[in-house]
Amino acid sequence: MEAHAVNPWVAVAYLIAGICFILALRGLSSPATSRAGNRYGMLGMTIAVVTTLLTHAPLASDYVSVGYAHGYEWLVEFVHLDVVTAIEILAAIAVGAVIGLTTARRIAMTAMPQLVAAFHSLVGLAAVLVGLAAWLNPGAFGILDDAGQIFLPSRIEMSLGIAIGAITFSGSVIAFLKLNGNMSGAPILLPARHVINFGVLGAIILLIAAYVLSGAGGPGEGMLIVWITLLAFAVGFLLIIPIGGADMPVVVSMLNSYSGWAAAAMGFTLHNTAMIITGALVGSSGAILSYIMCKAMNRSFISVIAGGFGADAGGAGEGGAREQRPWKRGSAEDAAFLMKEAENVIIIPGYGMAVAQAQHALREMTDLLKEHGVNVKFAIHPVAGRMPGHMNVLLAEASVPYDEVFELEDINSEFAQADVAFIIGANDVVNPAAKTDKSSPIYGMPVFDVDKAKTIFFIKRSMGGQGYAGVDNDVFYMDQTMMLLADAKKMVEEINKSLTD
Amino acid sequence: MDFISILSIFVLACFVGYYVVWSVTPALHTPLMAVTNAISSVIVVGALIAAAAAGAPAAKWLGLGAVVLASINIFGGFAVTERMLAMYKKKDKPGTGKGGK
């Protein structure tokens, strides 16, 4: 059998699927075109799946495929269909569809980061299973040479696919547990963890080399594959446990990237263009998102991966020695009165808003303010929320129009004209220490210039708590700041009450 | 296809991915992650091949398992993206279908 003898039409079908996936991402350049983009994605997936089902229909074992010289042989093969296997495959798809659709329908928007982490773990595990299946039955994938050995390049691609998939899986499981609160967000630091991690990674690479060069390259031969799989599971686990909760947006983006590279590696094994294109797209997407997140926190990618951020912040000395500075406490009535009279109000929501489920009350507040002729805008920091763009989704869910929501660099110059900056559930992203205090752990992080606004309202549960980074915030003590100490949702509801009176 | 053609496709697709993803508006980064999740499950192609192949029962069951996992992702990923995107609305719905900017 000639390796990878494919009908040109089949290759074209996979290429079209790949192009559909490119269009799916392209559609996301604006909310107006995004839904059409998503449809392209579905179309591409349908083409890929249907093509595979037709060209790789399960056949009765006594039937010998004659290949696809003319392109209509699948009709002949249809008669020889192995019905039991066909039903099993369709059932497997149906089971996945039911689980996937019910999850997608039920999941709360606040839980989106966990869901995405869980989905990443599934892609990773699927890549591992496909890789192991290719190892056990290479003939089906067309990667056996005449001597009954797996092609050398295919061995590299296959073992890389398995390794990346396994790292994605176990890493995503840890990320899921941390995001879902089943596991503490605090970094778990093993002694000599860098040595361990590099050691295990090095061992995986050596084992892959050993497997590729070994004589045992037949179907299911070479137990090294099993060791590679197990070590890769371990390394995914070890890589993510030392990373703290604050860095989870980067981790989720990074695992997104890995799941893409795993798919690309399997695409190389199968010589499948749809998988290679998709893998490259997803891989770049995750890498770019990680970069954006790191930049928004002024952290280097290496330092995020090295982990440990937030481990020492609690006991950094300033905890007890923090000076007591005077601050002003405001009331809901003050806030309502001042915002009603204001011309421009900028609202800065943070993850605390989502935790308090205050987004709907907040949208009501903006509606009431608009009735009073106030110009209301939302300002969103790239790291607001628990994953890239999370806050935008939460506001969209509360029916805030997306053209009232602005990114950091687009709105930062407007604080000088703003009468009120209304901070709800955010903290570090408005901390001026990021601009002035070189010793601060968040120094260099781009922040909102809220101090330029005439009045600042800061909703916070109490004066005790601090942001993720565990640093004090000068904004609390500014002359124009009024602290609104309460649960975010209750406070906004009270403001709404005073606004309607 | 030989290795070099495949590598070429891969490298060019990386460049396409780079430029396409930078053009994604930050407001849609969460749907972007959800949809990339769904499309990376195109790995289901490999799973289907393994599940359909006769001869190695273990490989077949691994393949079927992978089909279930990838299907969860495909259906779940696209559905949750659709759900999120449906929530993004413009101000006051002026009726002009043109969006963007």
Interface residues (C-beta under 8 A of the other chain):
Chain A: H4 V6 A11 Y14 A17 G18 F21 I22 A24 L25 R26 L28 S29 S30 P31 A32 T33 S34 R35 G37 N38 G41 M42 G44 M45 A48 V49 T52 L53 H56 A57 P58 L59 S61 D82 T85 A86 E88 I89 A92 I93 A94 V95 G96 A97 I99 G100 L101 T103 A104 R105 I107 M109 M112 L115 V116 F119 H120 L122 V123 L125 A126 A127 L129 V130 L132 A133 A134 L136 N137 G139 A140 F141 P153 P219 G220 V252 S253 N256 S259 G260 A262 A263 A264 M266 G267 F268 T269 L270 H271 N272 T273 A274 M275 I276 I277 T278 G279 A280 L281 V282 G283 S284 S285 G286 I288 L289 I292 I380 P382 M387 P388 G389 H390 N392 V393 A396 E397 S399 P401 Y402 D403 E404 V405 E407
Chain B: M1 F3 I6 I9 F10 A13 C14 V16 G17 Y18 V20 V21 W22 S23 V24 T25 P26 A27 L28 H29 T30 P31 L32 M33 A34 V35 T36 N37 A38 I39 S40 S41 V42 I43 V44 V45 G46 A47 L48 I49 A50 A51 A52 A53 A54 G55 A56 A58 A59 K60 L62 G63 L64 G65 A66 V67 V68 L69 A70 S71 I72 N73 I74 F75 G76 G77 F78 A79 V80 T81 E82 R83 M84 L85 A86 M87 Y88 K89 K90 K91 D92 G97 K98 G99 G100 K101
